Amino acid sequence: MAKRRRPAAAAQGREGQMAVVRDDTPTIQWFPGHMKKAQRLVEENLKLVDVVIELLDARIPLSSANPMLAEMIKDKPRVVALNKADLADAAKTKAWVAYFAAQGVPAAAVDASQGKGLKKLVQLVTDLARPRTEKFVKAGGRPRSARCMILGIPNVGKSSLINRLAGAAIAKTADKPGVTRTKQWIKIGQGLDLLDTPGILWPKFEDKQVGLKLAFTGAVNDEIYDLEQVTILLLEILRRDYPERLAERFKLAAEELPETGAELLEAIGRKRGCLVRGGLVDYDKAMRIVMNEFRAGKLGKITLDAMPEQQGEA
């Protein structure tokens, strides 16, 4: 049944800015049983690879980084791939690439859906793996391809990246988190072998903002949180940081954008004709429109993670 009530307006932060996290912000956690199994699978197979490719969402480079990764891979060489760069703010993605490089972690912006940036990524991986492959040959082994493991949270685009690199639909893809569940080796040209593994989250999101951003981008199951609260918070962030995108996409007057996420949701519902009997807004339908269009990049190129004020360890 459609939700016909008007969502409650969200509280404002200092100086009229919408607070990203407040006392009533939902706590989002999602760590289904199969992810523990996936974690064990990763740990068991790390010894087989030369380099780890950490696949992040370019819209949320920090929030999509699994904090358990450093402990899991230890001193294994790592390359960061900022996927979905086509959906992110280009200038900010460039800054994030420089940020990781400053931490000694090579990084590349990629768009797996269109195949952009993959040549640079492959080169970074090959260069980073070379000392290990050459050492193997010097020790009397036969020359072999560089071996990589791709790690990332669910729905960050691992399967799409592998399919682009391999030139065929080898890995299963879907618009849902947690589709890839088994490991598979995939040959990429003559010099690179990829090990695909399931997407894994971590047991607890200590920062509520992280959980929210993972919900915004579809990395956690939509069924485990209150879609109304999360959609309102997303609209408030977009109103604060990208008001012109909201106005353009939903044909709202830029100078008269509603002040709260709840009011924005109602205005969008009316503009898109999400109405039920009596002229009331079908909020369920309006929320789905907002979330689906944001995730598909129809609101423009948007980055939600801010650069750390001080560069610490990436």
C-alpha positions as CSV (number, residue, x, y, z in Angstrom):
1,M,0.0,0.0,0.0
2,A,1.3,3.4,-0.9
3,K,2.4,5.7,1.9
4,R,0.2,8.7,1.8
5,R,1.3,10.5,4.9
6,R,3.7,13.4,4.6
7,P,7.2,12.4,6.0
8,A,8.4,14.3,9.0
9,A,10.7,17.2,8.3
10,A,14.3,16.6,9.3
11,A,16.1,18.8,11.8
12,Q,18.6,21.4,10.6
13,G,22.2,21.7,11.7
14,R,24.2,24.8,12.5
15,E,23.8,28.0,10.4
16,G,20.8,26.4,8.6
17,Q,22.7,23.6,7.0
18,M,21.2,20.2,7.0
19,A,23.0,17.9,9.4
20,V,24.2,14.7,7.7
21,V,23.9,12.7,10.9
22,R,21.6,13.5,13.8
23,D,20.2,11.7,16.8
24,D,17.3,10.3,14.7
25,T,19.6,9.1,11.9
26,P,19.1,5.4,11.3
27,T,21.9,3.0,12.2
28,I,22.4,0.8,9.2
29,Q,24.2,-2.6,9.6
30,W,24.3,-5.5,7.1
31,F,26.6,-8.5,7.4
32,P,24.7,-11.6,6.2
33,G,26.2,-15.0,6.9
34,H,27.6,-15.6,3.5
35,M,29.9,-12.6,3.9
36,K,31.8,-14.4,6.8
37,K,32.3,-17.3,4.4
38,A,33.5,-14.9,1.7
39,Q,36.0,-13.3,4.1
40,R,37.5,-16.7,4.9
41,L,37.7,-17.4,1.2
42,V,39.7,-14.2,0.6
43,E,42.1,-14.9,3.5
44,E,42.7,-18.5,2.3
45,N,43.6,-17.4,-1.3
46,L,45.6,-14.2,-0.7
47,K,48.8,-16.3,-0.8
48,L,48.1,-17.1,-4.4
49,V,48.2,-13.6,-5.7
50,D,50.9,-10.9,-6.3
51,V,48.8,-7.8,-6.1
52,V,45.4,-6.9,-4.6
53,I,43.1,-4.6,-6.5
54,E,40.9,-2.7,-4.1
55,L,37.8,-1.6,-6.0
56,L,36.1,1.4,-4.5
57,D,33.1,3.5,-5.5
58,A,34.4,6.8,-6.8
59,R,31.4,8.6,-5.3
60,I,32.4,7.4,-1.8
61,P,36.1,6.5,-1.8
62,L,36.4,6.4,2.0
63,S,33.0,5.0,2.9
64,S,33.3,2.1,0.4
65,A,36.8,1.1,1.7
66,N,36.6,-2.0,3.9
67,P,38.6,-1.2,7.1
68,M,39.4,-4.9,7.6
69,L,41.4,-5.0,4.3
70,A,44.7,-3.7,5.7
71,E,44.7,-6.4,8.3
72,M,43.7,-9.1,5.8
73,I,46.2,-8.3,3.1
74,K,49.1,-7.2,5.4
75,D,52.1,-6.3,3.3
76,K,50.6,-7.5,0.0
77,P,51.0,-4.8,-2.8
78,R,47.7,-2.9,-3.4
79,V,46.3,-0.9,-6.2
80,V,43.1,1.2,-5.8
81,A,40.6,1.3,-8.6
82,L,38.0,4.1,-8.3
83,N,35.1,2.6,-10.2
84,K,31.9,4.3,-11.4
85,A,34.0,7.4,-12.1
86,D,31.4,8.3,-14.7
87,L,29.0,8.9,-11.8
88,A,31.4,11.0,-9.7
89,D,32.6,14.5,-9.7
90,A,35.6,14.4,-12.1
91,A,37.6,17.1,-10.2
92,K,37.1,15.3,-6.9
93,T,38.0,11.9,-8.4
94,K,41.3,13.4,-9.7
95,A,42.0,14.7,-6.2
96,W,41.2,11.3,-4.7
97,V,43.7,9.6,-7.1
98,A,46.3,12.0,-5.9
99,Y,45.4,11.4,-2.3
100,F,46.0,7.7,-2.6
101,A,49.2,8.2,-4.5
102,A,50.4,10.4,-1.7
103,Q,49.9,7.5,0.7
104,G,52.0,5.2,-1.6
105,V,49.0,3.4,-3.1
106,P,48.8,3.6,-6.9
107,A,45.3,4.5,-8.0
108,A,43.3,4.8,-11.2
109,A,39.8,6.2,-12.0
110,V,37.9,3.6,-14.1
111,D,34.4,3.2,-15.6
112,A,33.9,-0.5,-15.9
113,S,30.6,0.0,-17.7
114,Q,32.3,1.8,-20.6
115,G,35.8,0.3,-20.3
116,K,37.5,3.6,-19.5
117,G,40.7,3.7,-17.5
118,L,41.3,0.0,-17.7
119,K,44.6,0.2,-19.6
120,K,46.1,2.4,-16.9
121,L,44.8,0.0,-14.2
122,V,46.3,-3.0,-15.9
123,Q,49.6,-1.2,-16.2
124,L,49.7,-0.3,-12.5
125,V,49.0,-3.9,-11.5
126,T,51.6,-5.3,-13.9
127,D,54.3,-2.8,-12.7
128,L,53.5,-3.6,-9.1
129,A,53.6,-7.3,-9.6
130,R,56.8,-7.3,-11.6
131,P,59.3,-7.6,-8.7
132,R,57.5,-10.7,-7.5
133,T,57.2,-12.4,-10.9
134,E,60.8,-11.7,-11.7
135,K,61.9,-13.0,-8.3
136,F,60.0,-16.2,-9.1
137,V,61.9,-16.7,-12.3
138,K,65.2,-15.9,-10.8
139,A,64.5,-18.6,-8.2
140,G,64.2,-21.1,-11.0
141,G,60.4,-21.0,-11.7
142,R,58.8,-20.8,-15.1
143,P,57.7,-17.3,-16.3
144,R,54.1,-16.8,-15.4
145,S,51.4,-14.1,-15.5
146,A,50.9,-11.6,-12.7
147,R,48.2,-12.7,-10.4
148,C,45.7,-10.4,-8.9
149,M,42.8,-10.5,-6.5
150,I,39.9,-8.0,-6.8
151,L,38.4,-7.0,-3.5
152,G,35.5,-4.7,-2.9
153,I,32.2,-4.3,-1.1
154,P,29.0,-5.5,-2.8
155,N,27.6,-3.7,-5.8
156,V,30.8,-1.7,-6.4
157,G,31.2,-3.2,-9.9
158,K,33.7,-6.1,-9.6
159,S,31.9,-8.3,-12.1
160,S,31.5,-5.6,-14.6
161,L,35.2,-4.7,-14.4
162,I,36.2,-8.3,-14.9
163,N,33.9,-8.7,-17.8
164,R,35.4,-5.6,-19.5
165,L,38.9,-6.8,-18.9
166,A,38.2,-10.3,-20.2
167,G,36.1,-9.1,-23.1
168,A,33.3,-11.5,-22.2
169,A,30.4,-11.9,-19.8
170,I,32.3,-14.3,-17.6
171,A,31.4,-13.1,-14.1
172,K,27.8,-12.8,-13.1
173,T,26.5,-9.2,-12.8
174,A,23.4,-7.8,-11.2
175,D,22.1,-4.6,-9.7
176,K,22.0,-6.2,-6.3
177,P,24.6,-6.5,-3.6
178,G,26.1,-9.9,-3.0
179,V,25.7,-11.7,-6.3
180,T,29.2,-13.1,-6.8
181,R,29.6,-15.9,-4.3
182,T,32.4,-18.2,-5.5
183,K,36.0,-17.6,-6.5
184,Q,37.0,-17.9,-10.1
185,W,40.3,-17.4,-12.0
186,I,40.0,-15.3,-15.2
187,K,42.7,-15.0,-17.8
188,I,43.3,-11.4,-19.0
189,G,45.5,-11.3,-22.1
190,Q,48.9,-12.8,-21.8
191,G,50.2,-11.2,-18.7
192,L,47.5,-11.0,-16.1
193,D,45.3,-13.5,-14.2
194,L,42.5,-12.2,-12.1
195,L,40.9,-14.0,-9.1
196,D,37.4,-12.8,-8.5
197,T,35.9,-13.2,-5.0
198,P,32.6,-12.3,-3.4
199,G,32.0,-8.8,-2.2
200,I,32.4,-8.4,1.5
201,L,31.4,-5.8,4.0
202,W,32.6,-5.5,7.6
203,P,30.6,-6.6,10.7
204,K,29.9,-3.1,12.1
205,F,29.8,0.4,10.6
206,E,31.2,2.5,13.4
207,D,30.3,5.7,11.6
208,K,26.6,6.3,10.8
209,Q,27.6,8.4,7.8
210,V,29.3,5.3,6.3
211,G,26.2,3.2,6.6
212,L,24.1,6.0,5.1
213,K,26.4,6.4,2.1
214,L,26.5,2.7,1.5
215,A,22.7,2.7,1.5
216,F,22.6,5.7,-0.9
217,T,24.8,3.9,-3.4
218,G,23.1,0.5,-3.1
219,A,25.9,-1.4,-1.4
220,V,23.5,-2.7,1.3
221,N,20.2,-4.4,0.9
222,D,17.4,-1.8,0.6
223,E,15.2,-4.0,2.7
224,I,17.2,-3.6,5.9
225,Y,16.6,0.1,6.5
226,D,13.9,2.7,6.5
227,L,13.9,3.9,2.9
228,E,11.9,7.1,3.8
229,Q,14.5,8.3,6.3
230,V,17.4,7.5,4.0
231,T,15.8,9.2,1.0
232,I,15.1,12.3,3.0
233,L,18.7,12.5,4.2
234,L,20.0,12.0,0.7
235,L,17.8,14.8,-0.6
236,E,19.1,17.1,2.2
237,I,22.7,16.4,1.3
238,L,22.0,17.0,-2.4
239,R,20.1,20.2,-1.6
240,R,23.1,21.4,0.4
241,D,25.9,20.3,-2.0
242,Y,24.3,20.0,-5.4
243,P,21.1,22.1,-5.4
244,E,21.3,22.9,-9.1
245,R,21.3,19.2,-10.0
246,L,18.0,18.7,-8.0
247,A,16.4,21.7,-9.7
248,E,17.4,20.6,-13.2
249,R,16.5,17.0,-12.9
250,F,13.2,17.4,-11.2
251,K,12.3,20.7,-12.9
252,L,12.0,22.7,-9.7
253,A,12.6,26.4,-9.4
254,A,16.3,26.7,-8.3
255,E,15.6,29.8,-6.3
256,E,12.6,28.3,-4.5
257,L,13.9,24.8,-3.6
258,P,12.1,23.4,-0.5
259,E,14.2,23.7,2.6
260,T,13.8,20.2,4.0
261,G,14.2,16.7,2.5
262,A,10.6,15.9,3.3
263,E,9.3,18.9,1.4
264,L,11.6,18.1,-1.4
265,L,10.3,14.6,-1.6
266,E,6.7,15.9,-1.8
267,A,7.6,18.4,-4.5
268,I,9.4,15.7,-6.6
269,G,6.4,13.4,-6.1
270,R,4.0,16.0,-7.5
271,K,6.3,17.0,-10.4
272,R,6.6,13.3,-11.4
273,G,2.8,12.7,-11.0
274,C,3.2,10.3,-8.1
275,L,-0.3,10.9,-6.9
276,V,-3.1,8.8,-5.5
277,R,-6.8,9.5,-4.8
278,G,-7.4,12.9,-3.4
279,G,-4.3,14.4,-4.9
280,L,-2.0,13.0,-2.2
281,V,1.6,12.0,-2.9
282,D,2.5,8.4,-3.3
283,Y,5.7,8.7,-1.2
284,D,6.8,5.1,-1.9
285,K,6.9,5.7,-5.6
286,A,8.6,9.1,-5.2
287,M,11.3,7.6,-3.0
288,R,12.0,4.9,-5.5
289,I,12.4,7.5,-8.3
290,V,14.9,9.5,-6.2
291,M,17.0,6.6,-5.2
292,N,17.0,4.9,-8.6
293,E,17.8,8.1,-10.5
294,F,20.6,9.0,-8.1
295,R,22.2,5.6,-8.4
296,A,21.9,5.6,-12.2
297,G,23.7,9.0,-12.3
298,K,20.7,10.8,-13.7
299,L,21.2,13.6,-11.3
300,G,24.7,14.3,-12.6
301,K,28.2,13.5,-11.4
302,I,28.2,13.6,-7.6
303,T,30.8,12.7,-5.0
304,L,29.6,12.3,-1.4
305,D,32.8,11.8,0.5
306,A,34.9,14.8,1.4
307,M,38.6,14.8,1.3
308,P,40.2,14.2,4.7
309,E,41.5,17.5,6.2
310,Q,44.8,15.7,7.1
311,Q,46.2,13.0,4.9
312,G,46.6,9.9,7.1
313,E,47.1,6.4,6.0
314,A,44.8,5.3,3.2
